[in-house]
Amino acid sequence: MPRISPLLIIVLIASAAAPWVIYGAGFWEIVMTTLDHCPEMACDFKRHYLPQAHLVADGIDKLMPAWFYPPALALFLQPLVYVDSPIYWWTAFNIATAGGMAWLIARVIHTAPTIEHYTVGLALVMTSLPIWHSIKWGQISLLLCLLMCLGLTFMSRRGSVLIGVAAAIKGYPVLAVLLPLIQRRAPLVAWTLGTAALVGVMIPLAWMGFDAVVLYFEQMNRAGSMLLERAPQLGGQALLPSLKRWFSPGAYVHPQLHPLDYPLIFPLTETQFTVSWALSFIIISGASLRALLKVGLPHKLKVAVFLCWMSLMLPPGWHHYFSFLPLAMAIVWFSSELIVPRILVSAAFSIGLLPLMGIGNDFMAYFDYSALGGTTVVCMLTLIAGIWASASFPDTIGKASQMPVSP
């Protein structure tokens, strides 16, 4: 593993410190009140998560109007029903989870991390818009990303169980089984699916009963269709919602529900858009799959490519779904010394920093960034960098090489 450049550490520390230097201690308040449309801390937790947890604790088979989650999440949140100041406890938990992501970044950079590696991990986490977005909304996505990243990085039975728990809590992380499936590791797929079934279905059935569990999944299904349809208007950062804002007629909802008409680049007919989306999917998926099938490609680089590909292809793709990006950037940067991947990662890092730097001076900084698909671009650049970096490894396609084991 190459030694970390002092210049890189200086740049990362300066980038992480810059918003706090510019705005002072008030930067936290700025993020909590102006990042996205809800002007308070932990909005989703306060408005949806905690009230639903209270309903479960009281034995009431009813769902909050905006509860779009499996029953396992309501059970996971039960301890917070019985503590004082649950919003602060949940926010502290999310901050600790961000610390876990910083630890994982350091651990992936080097098997025996030093203060330099931990500094890189912490700086990347502190400059990540998706992580700030997850903390601000009080979302569960940061924890899900950490569980998926741990499970995929240290691919083992324990890792598969972590992915299964994440899938039980919110559903979409079950797609992470595609990586071990591609690598023909059926037992790990079985561990993930078995854990998801146990935690996500069997335990809720025993706790809540059949009718209540069915109610949760029915609402999830209805909400999923609605969110997919509205993802372009609401700032979804998966590739399809961003493509629609770039090239298809519609309206992105700005603050105070003032719409911004798009396309933001130029219009395409419905046929042209469908063809463009299909070609984009085929090209990006084909290039990603080729990298994932390379025998000589380090496993951690496969993880970075896979997570970027999966998140781009999975609408709606809210910003907090991309909380893995600091890890992916670090993996790509330190996996290859090729200049092009490092230029692409540098560009991705710089673009992702823009809304955090400007949000205190311009209320619209985040919304403009979101409308333009800023996180889509960051993820795409990171994915391209990962695929490009794979070119420096043996160009052989075949059965997956030996995976690392959990520490």
Buried (B, 14 or more C-beta within 10 A) or exposed (E): EEEBEEEBBEBBBEBBEBBEEBBEEEBBEBBBBBBBBBEEBBBBBBBBBBBBBBBBBEEEEEBBEEBBBBBBBBBBBEEBBEEEEBBEBBBEBBBEBBBBBBBBBBBBBBEEBEEBBBBBBBBBBBBBBBBBBBBBBBBBBBBBBBBBBBBBBBBBBEBBBBBBBBBBBBBBBBBBBBBBBBBEBEEBBBBBBEBBBBBBBEBBBEBBEEEBBEBBBEBBEEBBEEBBEBBBBBBBBBBBBBBBBBBBEBEBBBEEEEEBEBBBEEEBEEEEBEEBBEEBBEEBEEBBBBBBBBEEBBBBBBBBBBBBBBBBBBBBBBBBBBBBBBBBBBBBBBBBEBEEBBEBBBBBBBBBBBBBBBBBEEEBBBBBBBBBBBBBBBBBBBBBBBBBBBBBBEEEEEEBBEBBEEE
